[in-house]
Amino acid sequence: MTPDGLLTVVGEAVVIILVMLAPLLAFGLAVGLTVSILQAATQIQEPTLAFVPKIVAVLLAILFFGGWIMNTVVDFTLRLWGEGFALF
């Protein structure tokens, strides 16, 4: 494999990882912002109140987007194997 080919594969892998993580991060961000606004409005400063809902939101997002994420990873892997990229 040439260095250019390896850079192309690594660049594509990074982009795919970012695209796969975007929905999970968006759910966590939205819930975190909502809880922070609620905490500021009610003046409740309990750390676990901010942490637990974000975990639940990300887990639900994984359940919802898990199939799509798995299909994306499998498609990328099959494309690499099909194009004959060998790392060793």
C-alpha contacts under 8 A as a table, 3 or more apart, distances in Angstrom:
res1	aa1	res2	aa2	distance
1	M	5	G	6.26
1	M	6	L	6.65
1	M	85	F	6.85
1	M	86	A	6.78
1	M	87	L	7.10
2	T	5	G	5.19
2	T	6	L	6.32
3	P	6	L	5.06
3	P	7	L	6.13
4	D	7	L	5.11
4	D	8	T	6.20
5	G	8	T	5.07
5	G	9	V	6.29
6	L	9	V	5.12
6	L	10	V	6.12
7	L	10	V	5.13
7	L	11	G	5.92
8	T	11	G	5.14
8	T	12	E	6.11
9	V	12	E	5.17
9	V	13	A	6.09
10	V	13	A	4.99
10	V	14	V	6.20
11	G	14	V	5.21
11	G	15	V	6.33
12	E	15	V	5.13
12	E	16	I	6.15
13	A	16	I	5.09
13	A	17	I	6.14
14	V	17	I	5.11
14	V	18	L	6.24
15	V	18	L	5.17
15	V	19	V	6.19
16	I	19	V	5.10
16	I	20	M	6.09
16	I	72	T	7.81
17	I	20	M	5.13
17	I	21	L	6.16
18	L	21	L	5.21
18	L	22	A	6.04
19	V	22	A	5.29
19	V	23	P	7.83
20	M	23	P	6.92
20	M	24	L	7.87
20	M	69	I	5.89
20	M	72	T	7.91
21	L	24	L	5.35
21	L	25	L	6.13
22	A	25	L	5.20
22	A	26	A	5.99
23	P	26	A	4.98
23	P	27	F	6.19
23	P	61	A	7.22
23	P	65	F	7.80
24	L	27	F	5.31
24	L	28	G	6.32
24	L	58	V	5.60
24	L	61	A	5.66
24	L	62	I	6.79
25	L	28	G	5.07
25	L	29	L	5.94
25	L	58	V	7.47
26	A	29	L	5.03
26	A	30	A	6.03
27	F	30	A	5.21
27	F	31	V	6.21
27	F	54	K	7.97
27	F	57	A	6.14
27	F	58	V	6.27
27	F	61	A	6.80
28	G	31	V	5.31
28	G	32	G	5.93
28	G	54	K	5.16
28	G	55	I	7.50
28	G	57	A	5.97
28	G	58	V	5.67
29	L	32	G	5.04
29	L	33	L	6.02
29	L	54	K	7.84
30	A	33	L	5.24
30	A	34	T	6.18
31	V	34	T	5.06
31	V	35	V	6.09
31	V	53	P	6.84
31	V	54	K	5.90
31	V	57	A	6.90
32	G	35	V	5.20
32	G	36	S	6.04
32	G	50	A	6.46
32	G	51	F	7.97
32	G	53	P	7.57
32	G	54	K	5.97
33	L	36	S	5.04
33	L	37	I	6.16
34	T	37	I	5.21
34	T	38	L	6.23
35	V	38	L	4.97
35	V	39	Q	6.03
35	V	49	L	7.60
35	V	50	A	5.98
35	V	53	P	7.94
36	S	39	Q	5.00
36	S	40	A	6.09
36	S	50	A	6.91
37	I	40	A	5.09
37	I	41	A	6.10
38	L	41	A	5.10
38	L	42	T	6.07
39	Q	42	T	5.25
39	Q	43	Q	5.37
39	Q	44	I	5.04
39	Q	45	Q	6.26
40	A	43	Q	5.05
40	A	44	I	7.06
40	A	45	Q	7.97
46	E	49	L	5.42
46	E	50	A	7.27
47	P	50	A	5.57
47	P	51	F	6.54
48	T	51	F	4.89
48	T	52	V	5.88
49	L	52	V	6.01
49	L	53	P	6.99
50	A	53	P	6.32
50	A	54	K	6.88
51	F	54	K	5.51
51	F	55	I	6.52
52	V	55	I	5.21
52	V	56	V	6.33
53	P	56	V	5.05
53	P	57	A	6.04
54	K	57	A	5.03
54	K	58	V	6.15
55	I	58	V	5.26
55	I	59	L	6.14
56	V	59	L	5.11
56	V	60	L	6.15
57	A	60	L	5.14
57	A	61	A	6.12
58	V	61	A	4.91
58	V	62	I	6.13
59	L	62	I	5.00
59	L	63	L	6.30
60	L	63	L	5.02
60	L	64	F	6.14
61	A	64	F	4.96
61	A	65	F	5.81
61	A	66	G	7.69
62	I	65	F	5.23
62	I	66	G	4.98
63	L	66	G	5.27
63	L	67	G	7.92
64	F	67	G	7.48
65	F	68	W	5.37
65	F	69	I	6.15
66	G	69	I	5.07
66	G	70	M	6.08
67	G	70	M	5.13
67	G	71	N	6.14
68	W	71	N	5.11
68	W	72	T	6.17
69	I	72	T	5.12
69	I	73	V	6.32
70	M	73	V	5.18
70	M	74	V	6.13
71	N	74	V	5.09
71	N	75	D	5.97
72	T	75	D	5.18
72	T	76	F	6.18
73	V	76	F	5.19
73	V	77	T	6.15
74	V	77	T	5.08
74	V	78	L	6.05
75	D	78	L	5.18
75	D	79	R	6.04
76	F	79	R	5.09
76	F	80	L	6.24
77	T	80	L	5.10
77	T	81	W	6.28
78	L	81	W	5.07
78	L	82	G	5.89
79	R	82	G	4.95
79	R	83	E	6.09
80	L	83	E	5.27
80	L	84	G	6.37
80	L	85	F	5.65
81	W	84	G	5.17
81	W	85	F	6.11
81	W	86	A	7.92
82	G	85	F	7.82
